[in-house]
Amino acid sequence: MQAFSVSIDYKGVSQQYYIEPKQLGYVIQLHVDIMDQHFHFEVDDEGNWRVIAADPAGAQQVPAGLLQSIADAIDLHLQKFNSW
C-alpha cells in the first residue's frame, strides 16, 4: 500500500494531509501528522475506525471535528481505490 494525500476543507480552510499506510493483518494503520501531533488512524476489514494519539496530552489541542474530517477523507480514498 502506497502513501497518499487527502485534501479537506475544515472551517473554511483547505488543508492537505500526507498519509502513510501500513497493512497489519486485517487492520490498516494510517500515520498522519496533524497540528504538530502524530496520530494513527486504524480501520479494520469490517470498517471499524479508531484514532490513537502518540501524545494524548498534546492531542487534546486537535479538534474532534478535524479528526473526523480527515477520517472521512481517508475512508473515501480507501473506498475509491479499493485499498482493502
Salt bridges, closest charged atoms under 4 A:
ASP33 OD1 - HIS38 ND1 2.62
GLU42 OE1 - ARG50 NE 2.73
